[in-house]
Amino acid sequence: MNEEILLPLLMVGGFLALVGFGFRSHKRIQAEFAAWAAAQGLVVREGPWWRTPLEAEGKRAGRRVRVHTFTTGSGKSRTTWLSATVAVGASGRLELSFVRQGFGTKVASWFGAKEVSVGDARFDQRWFIRSNRPDFVVAALLPEMRARIEEVAALGGNALKLEVKDGWAHYVEKGGVSAKACRRLEQAIPLLEELAVLAEVEAAG
């Protein structure tokens, strides 16, 4: 066969094979995510197979829970994230975030970000804490909750962040849906429920 014809045919064949592999892989991930979500009492939002984000919603103990993936950036800098959120049952002004200490937190400090220290040397060394209610946070972060945060962090979520903001408690890690990531979410969601209660206590004054 003429090389001028063979090369385009090979390229088209390779492209179709790649699309087929991507389709099968994504369908498998969708099915595994749907099975996991159902076990947690959540319902998956259906979408076309090429839709990268996955999303499930439901209620646990009367609280709205949402699990979803999202992306930031584009091209080679495109990054996938996995997030779980739990609704706070009462409005309040509490804003609270936990990020692992690192170069980024040092830069934030250089530019004036105020860090909350809870008085636990090991915990403060590992976590960069910010809040608009620092005195409340110092009093409320009892050893039991600090231990729960450490337990969830020890499960290995990459670039992990915990946050309470705008009526939601959030858990975010870098990466997409996988069996290990879903097991981490199973531990993270109860922690988010505890943080939601913390926000409600603050709202109650």
C-alpha positions as CSV (number, residue, x, y, z in Angstrom):
1,M,0.0,0.0,0.0
2,N,1.2,3.5,-0.8
3,E,2.9,5.1,2.3
4,E,1.0,8.3,1.7
5,I,-2.2,6.4,2.3
6,L,-0.9,4.0,5.0
7,L,0.4,6.6,7.4
8,P,-3.0,8.5,7.7
9,L,-4.8,5.2,8.1
10,L,-2.4,4.2,11.0
11,M,-2.9,7.5,12.6
12,V,-6.7,7.3,12.4
13,G,-6.6,3.7,13.7
14,G,-4.4,4.7,16.7
15,F,-6.7,7.6,17.5
16,L,-9.8,5.4,17.5
17,A,-8.0,2.8,19.7
18,L,-7.1,5.5,22.1
19,V,-10.7,6.8,22.2
20,G,-12.0,3.3,22.7
21,F,-9.6,2.7,25.6
22,G,-10.6,6.0,27.2
23,F,-14.2,5.2,26.9
24,R,-13.9,1.8,28.6
25,S,-11.7,3.2,31.3
26,H,-14.0,6.1,32.1
27,K,-17.1,3.8,32.1
28,R,-15.4,1.5,34.6
29,I,-14.5,4.4,36.8
30,Q,-18.1,5.7,36.6
31,A,-19.5,2.3,37.5
32,E,-17.1,1.9,40.5
33,F,-17.9,5.4,41.7
34,A,-21.7,4.8,41.4
35,A,-21.4,1.6,43.5
36,W,-19.4,3.4,46.1
37,A,-21.7,6.4,46.2
38,A,-24.8,4.1,46.6
39,A,-23.1,2.4,49.6
40,Q,-22.8,5.9,51.2
41,G,-26.4,6.8,50.5
42,L,-25.5,9.1,47.7
43,V,-26.9,9.3,44.2
44,V,-24.7,9.9,41.1
45,R,-25.6,12.6,38.7
46,E,-25.7,11.0,35.3
47,G,-23.8,12.6,32.4
48,P,-22.3,11.8,29.0
49,W,-19.4,9.3,29.0
50,W,-17.0,12.0,27.9
51,R,-17.9,14.1,30.9
52,T,-14.8,14.1,33.1
53,P,-16.2,15.4,36.4
54,L,-18.1,12.9,38.5
55,E,-20.6,14.0,41.1
56,A,-22.8,12.4,43.7
57,E,-25.2,14.0,46.2
58,G,-27.4,12.9,49.1
59,K,-28.0,13.3,52.8
60,R,-26.4,11.8,55.9
61,A,-28.1,12.4,59.3
62,G,-30.1,15.2,57.7
63,R,-27.1,16.9,56.3
64,R,-26.5,17.5,52.6
65,V,-23.4,15.8,51.3
66,R,-21.8,16.2,47.9
67,V,-18.8,14.4,46.4
68,H,-17.4,15.5,43.1
69,T,-14.3,15.9,40.9
70,F,-13.2,19.1,39.3
71,T,-10.2,20.4,37.3
72,T,-8.1,23.5,37.4
73,G,-5.7,24.9,34.8
74,S,-5.5,23.7,31.2
75,G,-3.2,21.8,28.9
76,K,-0.1,20.4,30.6
77,S,-1.0,22.3,33.8
78,R,-4.5,20.8,34.0
79,T,-5.0,19.2,37.4
80,T,-7.8,17.0,38.7
81,W,-9.1,17.3,42.2
82,L,-11.5,15.2,44.3
83,S,-13.7,17.0,46.9
84,A,-16.3,16.1,49.6
85,T,-18.5,18.7,51.1
86,V,-21.0,18.7,54.0
87,A,-23.5,21.4,54.6
88,V,-23.5,23.4,57.8
89,G,-27.0,23.4,59.3
90,A,-26.9,27.0,60.6
91,S,-25.4,30.2,59.1
92,G,-22.4,31.6,60.8
93,R,-19.4,33.7,60.2
94,L,-16.8,31.0,60.9
95,E,-14.1,30.6,58.2
96,L,-11.5,27.9,58.9
97,S,-8.8,26.2,56.8
98,F,-6.2,23.6,57.4
99,V,-3.3,23.1,54.9
100,R,-0.2,21.1,55.4
101,Q,2.8,23.2,56.2
102,G,5.2,23.7,53.3
103,F,6.8,26.1,50.9
104,G,3.4,27.6,49.9
105,T,2.4,28.3,53.5
106,K,5.8,30.0,54.1
107,V,5.2,32.2,51.1
108,A,1.7,33.0,52.4
109,S,3.3,34.0,55.8
110,W,5.8,36.3,54.1
111,F,2.9,38.1,52.4
112,G,1.1,38.6,55.7
113,A,-1.2,35.6,56.1
114,K,-1.9,35.2,59.9
115,E,-1.5,31.6,61.2
116,V,-3.5,30.3,64.1
117,S,-1.5,28.3,66.7
118,V,-3.5,25.9,68.9
119,G,-0.7,25.3,71.4
120,D,0.0,21.7,70.3
121,A,3.6,21.8,69.0
122,R,3.3,18.8,66.8
123,F,0.0,19.8,65.3
124,D,1.1,23.4,64.7
125,Q,4.2,22.1,63.0
126,R,2.2,20.0,60.6
127,W,-0.7,22.3,59.8
128,F,-1.1,25.9,58.7
129,I,-4.4,27.1,60.2
130,R,-6.2,30.2,59.2
131,S,-9.5,31.5,60.7
132,N,-11.5,34.7,61.1
133,R,-12.3,33.4,64.6
134,P,-8.9,32.4,66.0
135,D,-9.8,32.5,69.7
136,F,-12.8,30.2,69.1
137,V,-10.8,27.8,67.0
138,V,-8.0,27.5,69.7
139,A,-10.7,26.7,72.3
140,A,-12.7,24.4,70.1
141,L,-9.9,22.3,68.5
142,L,-9.8,19.7,71.3
143,P,-7.3,16.8,71.2
144,E,-10.0,14.5,69.9
145,M,-10.6,16.6,66.8
146,R,-6.9,17.2,66.2
147,A,-6.4,13.4,66.3
148,R,-9.2,12.9,63.8
149,I,-7.6,15.4,61.4
150,E,-4.3,13.6,61.8
151,E,-6.0,10.3,61.1
152,V,-7.5,11.5,57.9
153,A,-4.2,13.1,56.8
154,A,-2.4,9.9,57.5
155,L,-4.5,8.1,54.8
156,G,-2.3,9.7,52.2
157,G,-4.5,12.2,50.3
158,N,-2.2,14.4,48.1
159,A,-2.2,18.2,48.6
160,L,-5.0,17.7,51.2
161,K,-7.0,20.7,52.4
162,L,-9.8,21.0,55.0
163,E,-11.9,24.1,55.0
164,V,-15.1,25.6,56.5
165,K,-16.5,28.4,54.4
166,D,-19.8,29.8,53.0
167,G,-21.9,27.3,54.9
168,W,-20.0,24.2,53.9
169,A,-17.2,22.0,55.3
170,H,-14.9,20.9,52.5
171,Y,-12.3,18.2,52.0
172,V,-10.1,18.5,48.9
173,E,-7.3,16.3,47.6
174,K,-5.3,16.2,44.4
175,G,-6.2,13.4,42.0
176,G,-9.3,11.6,40.7
177,V,-11.6,8.8,41.8
178,S,-10.0,5.6,42.8
179,A,-10.7,2.8,45.3
180,K,-8.1,4.3,47.7
181,A,-9.4,7.8,47.3
182,C,-13.0,6.6,48.0
183,R,-11.8,4.9,51.2
184,R,-10.2,8.2,52.3
185,L,-13.5,10.0,51.6
186,E,-15.3,7.5,53.9
187,Q,-13.1,8.7,56.7
188,A,-13.1,12.4,55.7
189,I,-16.9,12.8,55.5
190,P,-17.4,12.1,59.3
191,L,-14.7,14.6,60.0
192,L,-16.5,17.2,57.8
193,E,-19.6,16.5,59.8
194,E,-17.7,17.3,63.0
195,L,-16.4,20.5,61.5
196,A,-20.0,21.4,60.4
197,V,-21.0,21.0,64.1
198,L,-18.1,23.2,65.1
199,A,-19.4,25.9,62.8
200,E,-22.9,25.6,64.2
201,V,-21.6,26.0,67.7
202,E,-19.8,29.2,66.7
203,A,-23.0,30.4,65.0
204,A,-24.9,29.8,68.2
205,G,-22.5,32.2,70.0
